[in-house]
Amino acid sequence: MKKRILAAICALVLAAGISGCNRSIFDTTFKFDEAYIYMPDGTVIHGEVDSWTDFEDGDQLQVTIDGITYLTYASNIVLISH
């Protein structure tokens, strides 16, 4: 009985801690309308997103804009959903 109470208290504390954070546990945005990609030479690519892929093992994104595919780090791109 004590283990169940302790487990319930731990679950409540964990739920409160997670809800207090400004982070999303599950990413639910699957469609982006436009993107800004910052290139190494300082130029910015802007356009309508044809498709995009997020890789689980890193912070790289593959985005296709106007038929051209770009592979970049998440810190170099802004994805916008209207």
C-alpha positions in Angstrom: 0.0 0.0 0.0 2.8 2.4 0.9 4.5 1.7 -2.4 1.4 2.6 -4.3 1.1 5.9 -2.4 4.7 6.7 -3.0 4.4 5.9 -6.7 1.3 8.1 -7.0 3.1 11.0 -5.2 6.2 10.6 -7.5 3.9 10.6 -10.6 2.2 13.8 -9.4 5.5 15.5 -8.7 6.8 14.4 -12.1 3.6 15.6 -13.9 3.8 19.0 -12.1 7.4 19.4 -13.0 6.8 18.5 -16.6 3.8 20.8 -17.0 5.8 23.7 -15.4 8.4 23.5 -18.1 8.1 25.4 -21.4 8.9 22.3 -23.4 7.0 20.0 -25.6 7.5 16.3 -24.9 5.8 15.2 -28.1 6.3 17.1 -31.3 2.9 17.4 -33.0 3.7 19.8 -35.8 4.1 17.8 -39.0 3.5 20.4 -41.7 5.4 23.6 -42.2 4.5 26.2 -44.9 7.7 28.2 -45.3 11.3 28.2 -44.2 14.3 30.5 -43.8 17.6 28.8 -44.1 20.8 30.6 -43.2 23.7 29.7 -45.4 27.4 29.7 -44.4 28.1 32.6 -46.8 25.5 34.8 -45.1 22.8 34.5 -47.6 19.3 33.5 -46.6 17.1 31.0 -48.6 13.4 31.7 -48.1 10.6 29.8 -49.7 7.6 27.4 -49.5 8.5 24.1 -48.0 7.8 21.2 -50.3 8.9 18.5 -47.8 11.1 18.2 -44.7 12.7 15.4 -42.6 13.9 15.4 -39.0 16.6 12.9 -38.1 16.3 11.3 -34.7 20.0 10.8 -34.0 21.0 14.5 -34.3 19.9 18.0 -34.9 20.0 18.0 -38.7 17.0 18.8 -40.9 16.5 18.1 -44.6 14.3 20.6 -46.3 13.2 20.8 -49.9 12.3 24.3 -51.2 11.5 24.8 -54.9 12.8 21.4 -55.8 16.2 22.0 -54.1 17.0 19.9 -51.1 19.0 21.4 -48.2 20.6 19.6 -45.3 21.3 21.9 -42.4 21.5 22.0 -38.6 18.4 23.1 -36.7 20.1 26.2 -35.5 20.4 27.5 -39.1 16.7 27.2 -40.1 13.4 28.7 -39.1 10.3 26.7 -40.1 7.0 28.5 -40.1 3.5 27.0 -40.0 0.5 29.2 -40.8 
